Amino acid sequence: MINKIHFKSKNLTSNAGGSTLPTFPERFFWGIATAAYQIEGSPDADGKGKSIWDTYAHIPGKMKNGDTGDVAIDHYRRYKDDVTVMREMGVKAYRFSISWPRIFPNGVGEPNPKGVDFYSRLVDELLQAGIEPFGTLYHWDLPQALQDKGGWQSRDTAQAFADYASLIAGQLGDRVKHFFTLNELQNFVDMGHRGTVIKVQGKDVRIELAPGLQLSTAQVNQVSHHAVLAHGLAVQAMRATRPGLLLGPADVLFTGVPIIDTPANVRAAEIATRTYNERFLDVMLTGRYSDAYLQAAGPDSPKFTEADLSAIGSPLDFVGVNIYIPKSYVEASEDAKGFREVPTSLTHPKMGSPWHSFIPEVLYWGPRLMNSLWKPKAIYITENGCAANDVLTPEGRVLDTDRVMYLRAVMSNLHRAISEGVPVKGNFIWSAFDNLEWTGGFGTRFGLVHIDFKTQKRTPKLSAAWFKEASRRNGIV
Ligand code: GBH
């Protein structure tokens, strides 16, 4: 008889068939993410004020099929059932966002206790289910009242955000230990205030988010500055209100992925990644705008003070980043920029959204490059995931094999980064439930749980079963 060889190392455990299962560090957070406007509905309930998305989604022609978040997945009223669904699928951590206009209907002034109470009840429900709550303070739903006073073009919005952040630290910080300040600064700044042009099948497509403005470069740079300032002032305010909270942004990492792993290409990828994030992560993590940025922006540079920079560079407990796609593949180049972009061809595989090239190795390179560029204490992947088409079977199963393939591929790449010593503490898959994909509407489904938008029936998909098994065994299955 042949002796069975048991292979054990730090990151591998033996699997039933004798193969090995890559496992994650103990206490790794198997998480899942959502955002208020995309799931809650109930836009006027309990004294909520309007957000810029309530306004924008009702402008004819802005939203695919005229979809809006008025009902969405009715999570505001069904949150208890939704927590049960997540508990049953082995969710260890849940990243949700707090709707600022539920808390401050006018953006500033008197808080609305009923709005606070909703999130307080949600947090209690999560804790009872053994799910760690992670709060995001801003996932793009600015109070309309603040937009009417200039929105992110006004410096006062940054201060209003800090006041709101401080209130949340006081009200929820006894039970919520981790908070993310703002979600995807680069995307809401650029897509919301100028529109971002991306290539889809070789054609230029402009992606817009609320409030859907068309500002100049100088104005957009000032909006950027107010966004990072809001982050910094919020961190300071929350620490003053409740020391001991764990804080960081949930930005989007614009990554340069080396097309071939050579030392020169990796160096080029570092330069590219710093450049792509110069208005956001780079200033938040270094406390200064790079010379390269200020020189290139010239007269379009933002106006700022030294005090602004020290707030923006406030020490953080972790950095959260959403990672779906690289900004580009890159390679070394002799020119002043220090890197050259390598375009993908029309046959490059895609996930369900037009912008979503399938490049799973960005979940290896993103964390690795962040680590070498900025040495953060800890990293959370605050979003990854994909839109995919489901196969609905006559027996009522929802089969999303694309998503299972995608998740296995990205988690394997993340595992590689962790096994090389990059301090990634958790990963939040976007998303728990099918939801309103902003201007993309309800047809673009990102959920591990299927939603029938007519009946509001929740049905965990095949990917939810994958998640449950992966979370239970803390490995890639
Ligand atoms: C993140 O945005 C967001 O944080 C999250 O809310 C979002 O649902 C998720 O990723 C998936 O997109 O091409 O018409 O569908 C990433 C940036 C912004 C890109 C919205 C797609 C929708 C326009 N996304 N955009 S459309």
Residues whose N, C-alpha, C, O or C-beta is under 5 A from the ligand:
A	BS01	GBH	A35 E184 N187 I207 E437 W438 T439 G440
